[in-house]
Amino acid sequence: MQFKGLDTKNWQKLKKITKSKRCHICYYRLSKTGIFLYNKEKEDTTHIKCFNCLTVYNTSFGITDLGIPREVGHSWD
């Protein structure tokens, strides 16, 4: 999907986050695993989603939806 209006403040903030930050859950670089989420009602990008662990971040790099960690724990028989 192609976005319209790439010069908005939200787009600039999210682009800066993807270039310099890592995911809190899986610690992968968001420049490689980040997907921009577009809000059709606001007609702007509002969040970034890490497609490795499905964690969603807002423009201030706060977690809005917690993803799935790779290893939750070990079970012993």
VEXNU-968939 format. One record per residue: x, y, z of N, C-alpha, C in turn; residue number from 1. Coordinates in steps of 0.02 Angstrom, whole numbers, plus 32768, in hexadecimal, padded with zeros to 4 digits. Layout:
N
PT_n_u_n_v_n_w_ca_u_ca_v_ca_w_c_u_c_v_c_w_num
PT_X_Y_Z_X_Y_Z_X_Y_Z_NUM
...
//
This chain:
77
PT_n_u_n_v_n_w_ca_u_ca_v_ca_w_c_u_c_v_c_w_num
PT_802A_7FC5_8000_8000_8000_8000_802C_803E_8000_1
PT_801C_806E_7FD9_8041_80AC_7FD7_801E_80E0_8002_2
PT_8047_8105_8027_802C_8139_8053_802A_817C_8030_3
PT_7FF9_81A4_8043_7FF5_81E9_802B_800A_8215_8065_4
PT_8029_824D_8056_803C_827C_808A_8074_8263_80B5_5
PT_80AD_8255_8097_80E6_823A_80BD_810B_826F_80E5_6
PT_80F7_82AD_80E1_811A_82E2_8104_80F7_82F7_8144_7
PT_80CC_82CE_815F_80AA_82DE_819E_80DA_82D5_81D8_8
PT_80C9_82F1_8211_80F3_82EC_824D_80F6_82A4_8266_9
PT_80BD_8281_8263_80BC_823B_8279_80EA_8210_824E_10
PT_80E7_821A_820D_8111_81F3_81DF_815B_81FF_81EE_11
PT_816E_823E_81F9_81B4_824E_8207_81CB_822F_8249_12
PT_81A0_8231_827D_81B1_8213_82BD_81BA_81C7_82B6_13
PT_818A_81A7_8294_818D_815E_828D_81C8_8148_8262_14
PT_81D8_816F_8230_8211_8160_8205_8252_8165_822C_15
PT_8257_8197_8257_8293_819F_8282_8299_8165_82B3_16
PT_8260_814F_82CE_8260_8116_82FD_8279_80D7_82DA_17
PT_8260_80CA_829E_8274_808D_827B_82BE_808D_8269_18
PT_82DB_80C6_825E_8322_80C9_824C_8350_80BE_8287_19
PT_8339_80CF_82C4_8367_80D0_82FD_8356_80A1_8336_20
PT_831B_8083_8337_8305_805D_8372_8300_8012_8363_21
PT_82FE_7FEC_8399_82F3_7FA4_8397_82B3_7F94_83BD_22
PT_8295_7F5C_83AD_8258_7F46_83CE_8268_7F33_8416_23
PT_823B_7F46_8444_8246_7F36_848B_823E_7EEC_849A_24
PT_8214_7EC9_8474_8205_7E83_8482_8237_7E54_8462_25
PT_8242_7E59_8421_826D_7E29_83FE_82B2_7E46_83EF_26
PT_82BC_7E87_83F9_82FC_7EA9_83F0_8316_7EA9_83A9_27
PT_82EA_7EA0_8378_82FC_7EA7_8332_82FA_7EF1_831F_28
PT_8321_7F04_82EE_8320_7F49_82D6_82DE_7F57_82B3_29
PT_82BF_7F8F_82C4_8280_7FA0_82A4_828A_7FB7_825D_30
PT_82C7_7FC7_824A_82D4_7FD8_8204_82CA_7F9C_81D7_31
PT_82D1_7F5F_81F3_82C8_7F22_81CC_8285_7F01_81D8_32
PT_8268_7F0A_8213_822A_7EE7_8224_81EE_7F15_822E_33
PT_81F7_7F56_8226_81C0_7F85_8233_8192_7F8F_81F8_34
PT_8151_7F90_8206_811D_7F9D_81D4_80F6_7FDA_81EB_35
PT_80ED_800A_81BF_80C7_8045_81D0_807C_8036_81CA_36
PT_8056_8049_81FE_800E_803E_81FE_7FEB_8080_81ED_37
PT_7FC0_807E_81BC_7F9D_80B9_81A3_7F56_80BB_81BE_38
PT_7F44_80F3_81DB_7F00_80FD_81F4_7ED7_811F_81BE_39
PT_7EA6_80FD_81A4_7E7E_8117_816C_7E54_8153_8181_40
PT_7E3C_8154_81BF_7E13_818B_81D7_7E3B_81CB_81DF_41
PT_7E77_81C5_81FA_7EA3_8200_8203_7ECB_8210_81C5_42
PT_7ECD_81E1_8196_7EF5_81E7_8159_7F3D_81F6_8169_43
PT_7F59_81CF_8197_7F9E_81D8_81AD_7FB8_8197_81CA_44
PT_7FF9_818F_81CA_8017_8155_81EB_8019_8163_8236_45
PT_8003_8133_825E_7FFD_813F_82A6_8027_8110_82D0_46
PT_8039_80D6_82B5_805D_80A4_82DC_8090_807E_82B1_47
PT_80BD_805D_82D4_80EC_802E_82B4_80E0_7FEA_82D4_48
PT_80E3_7FB6_82AA_80DA_7F72_82C3_8117_7F49_82B1_49
PT_8133_7F27_82E2_816A_7EF8_82D7_814C_7EB7_82BE_50
PT_815B_7EA3_8281_813C_7E66_8267_815B_7E27_8281_51
PT_8192_7E2D_82A6_81B1_7DF2_82C4_818B_7DDB_8302_52
PT_8179_7E0A_832D_8156_7DF7_836B_8111_7E17_8372_53
PT_80FD_7E3F_8341_80BA_7E5E_833E_80AD_7E93_8373_54
PT_80E2_7EB3_838D_80DA_7EEB_83BC_80CD_7F2A_8394_55
PT_809E_7F54_83AD_808C_7F92_838C_80A3_7FCD_83B7_56
PT_80C5_7FFD_8396_80DF_8039_83B7_80BD_8077_839B_57
PT_80B5_80AA_83C7_8099_80E9_83B0_80D1_811A_839E_58
PT_80C0_8159_8391_80F2_8189_837A_8124_819D_83B0_59
PT_8114_8191_83EF_8144_81A0_8425_8169_8161_843C_60
PT_8167_812D_8413_8188_80ED_841F_816F_80CA_845E_61
PT_812F_80D4_846D_810F_80B0_84A3_80EA_8074_8487_62
PT_80E8_803E_84AD_80C6_8001_8496_807B_800A_849E_63
PT_8056_8003_8467_800D_8007_846A_7FEC_7FC3_8468_64
PT_800E_7F92_844B_7FF5_7F4D_8448_8030_7F1E_844F_65
PT_8030_7EF6_8483_8068_7ECA_8491_8069_7E8F_8462_66
PT_80A3_7E7E_844A_80AB_7E48_841A_80B3_7E05_843B_67
PT_80CB_7DD6_8415_80D4_7D91_842C_811E_7D84_8434_68
PT_8137_7D7A_8471_817E_7D6B_847A_818E_7D25_845E_69
PT_81CB_7D1D_8446_81DF_7CDD_8428_81E1_7CA5_845C_70
PT_8200_7CB1_8494_8205_7C7D_84C8_81E3_7C96_8507_71
PT_81AE_7C75_851A_818B_7C88_8556_81A9_7C67_8593_72
PT_81BD_7C29_858C_81DB_7C04_85C3_81E7_7BBD_85AF_73
PT_8205_7B98_85DA_8214_7B51_85CE_81E9_7B26_85FC_74
PT_81D3_7AEF_85E2_81AE_7AC0_860D_81D8_7A82_8616_75
PT_81D6_7A67_8651_81FD_7A2B_8661_81CD_79F2_866F_76
PT_81DD_79B9_8655_81B4_797D_8661_81C5_795B_86A1_77
//
